[in-house]
């Protein structure tokens, strides 16, 4: 048996069909996605837009777990959302930072 090749000379192929998340916000064309943050351990994907955050399950049945949308006054005060990070130690907590430097913590 030949040795398995990994690294820059290896070829990788995708298999199976891609998974699709049907976000209602995106279907209406309200605002573009600015960041995606996956926590594979929790099975959650955060979809960050300028004024909102959606949390999706990433299992076989992809479901919208929750959505937080800020009003225009809050966006004007704090700035648009820019990025997100999961806590990283198995807890379902998401930090989302806005352009004004303020971070919001969400427990999922």
PAMARTOR-428665 format. One record per residue (C-alpha): residue number from 1; x negated, y negated, z negated. Coordinates in Angstrom, 3 decimals, padded with zeros to 6 digits. Example, Ala and Ser with C-alpha at 12.3 -4.5 7.8 and 13.67 -1.06 7.14 Angstrom:
// residues 2
NODE   num         px         py         pz
NODE     1   -012.300    004.500   -007.800
NODE     2   -013.670    001.060   -007.140
***
This chain:
// residues 108
NODE   num         px         py         pz
NODE     1    000.000    000.000    000.000
NODE     2   -001.346   -003.446    000.911
NODE     3   -001.869   -005.993   -001.872
NODE     4    000.827   -008.598   -002.335
NODE     5   -000.184   -012.024   -001.010
NODE     6    000.687   -015.132   -003.010
NODE     7   -000.579   -018.641   -002.534
NODE     8   -000.954   -021.051    000.376
NODE     9   -001.282   -018.274    002.995
NODE    10    001.869   -016.446    001.900
NODE    11    005.115   -016.760    003.839
NODE    12    008.323   -017.068    001.841
NODE    13    011.790   -016.434    003.185
NODE    14    015.131   -017.426    001.719
NODE    15    017.691   -014.695    001.356
NODE    16    021.455   -014.695    000.780
NODE    17    023.765   -017.593    001.471
NODE    18    023.156   -021.008   -000.115
NODE    19    025.391   -021.963   -003.023
NODE    20    027.652   -024.955   -002.525
NODE    21    028.926   -027.385   -005.158
NODE    22    032.032   -029.242   -004.041
NODE    23    031.812   -032.458   -006.038
NODE    24    034.984   -034.507   -005.819
NODE    25    032.934   -037.717   -006.133
NODE    26    030.875   -036.825   -003.085
NODE    27    033.900   -035.808   -001.044
NODE    28    035.331   -039.289   -001.500
NODE    29    031.967   -040.788   -000.557
NODE    30    031.857   -043.015   -003.637
NODE    31    028.108   -042.976   -004.276
NODE    32    025.059   -040.941   -003.282
NODE    33    023.312   -038.453   -005.553
NODE    34    020.146   -040.000   -007.037
NODE    35    018.873   -036.987   -009.022
NODE    36    019.453   -033.293   -009.639
NODE    37    018.268   -031.581   -012.815
NODE    38    018.554   -027.813   -013.252
NODE    39    018.321   -025.879   -016.498
NODE    40    018.175   -022.261   -015.356
NODE    41    018.234   -020.965   -018.934
NODE    42    021.556   -022.659   -019.631
NODE    43    022.871   -022.080   -016.135
NODE    44    023.684   -025.772   -015.727
NODE    45    022.970   -028.339   -013.024
NODE    46    023.214   -032.081   -013.688
NODE    47    024.183   -034.164   -010.648
NODE    48    023.288   -037.809   -011.302
NODE    49    024.806   -040.711   -009.372
NODE    50    024.349   -044.426   -010.031
NODE    51    027.366   -044.701   -012.335
NODE    52    028.231   -041.102   -013.182
NODE    53    026.917   -037.688   -014.209
NODE    54    028.453   -034.314   -013.380
NODE    55    027.504   -031.022   -015.072
NODE    56    028.031   -027.841   -013.051
NODE    57    027.674   -024.175   -013.935
NODE    58    025.268   -022.385   -011.607
NODE    59    026.494   -018.807   -011.957
NODE    60    028.399   -016.774   -009.424
NODE    61    031.461   -018.976   -009.933
NODE    62    030.215   -022.555   -009.773
NODE    63    032.519   -024.743   -011.824
NODE    64    032.520   -028.379   -012.811
NODE    65    031.956   -028.323   -016.574
NODE    66    032.241   -032.045   -017.178
NODE    67    031.948   -035.515   -015.714
NODE    68    031.070   -038.867   -017.286
NODE    69    031.754   -042.048   -015.313
NODE    70    030.798   -045.540   -016.474
NODE    71    032.863   -048.608   -015.669
NODE    72    031.352   -051.375   -013.496
NODE    73    030.651   -053.575   -016.538
NODE    74    028.523   -050.868   -018.175
NODE    75    026.602   -050.326   -014.918
NODE    76    025.981   -054.081   -014.646
NODE    77    024.731   -054.205   -018.263
NODE    78    022.552   -051.037   -018.313
NODE    79    021.712   -050.658   -014.623
NODE    80    022.225   -047.659   -012.388
NODE    81    021.337   -044.166   -013.564
NODE    82    017.955   -043.089   -012.190
NODE    83    017.006   -039.672   -013.573
NODE    84    017.901   -036.934   -016.043
NODE    85    016.116   -034.266   -018.101
NODE    86    017.423   -031.315   -020.066
NODE    87    016.153   -030.964   -023.626
NODE    88    014.250   -027.850   -022.601
NODE    89    014.453   -025.661   -025.686
NODE    90    017.736   -023.895   -025.086
NODE    91    019.976   -026.658   -026.406
NODE    92    022.617   -028.038   -024.077
NODE    93    021.529   -031.676   -024.329
NODE    94    020.915   -033.912   -021.319
NODE    95    019.135   -037.288   -021.388
NODE    96    019.998   -039.687   -018.566
NODE    97    017.998   -042.888   -018.124
NODE    98    019.291   -046.066   -016.497
NODE    99    017.382   -048.778   -014.638
NODE   100    017.644   -051.118   -017.634
NODE   101    015.635   -048.633   -019.747
NODE   102    018.524   -047.377   -021.844
NODE   103    018.951   -043.605   -022.140
NODE   104    022.201   -041.791   -022.882
NODE   105    022.247   -038.349   -024.496
NODE   106    024.974   -035.878   -023.587
NODE   107    025.698   -032.675   -025.518
NODE   108    027.193   -030.130   -023.142
***
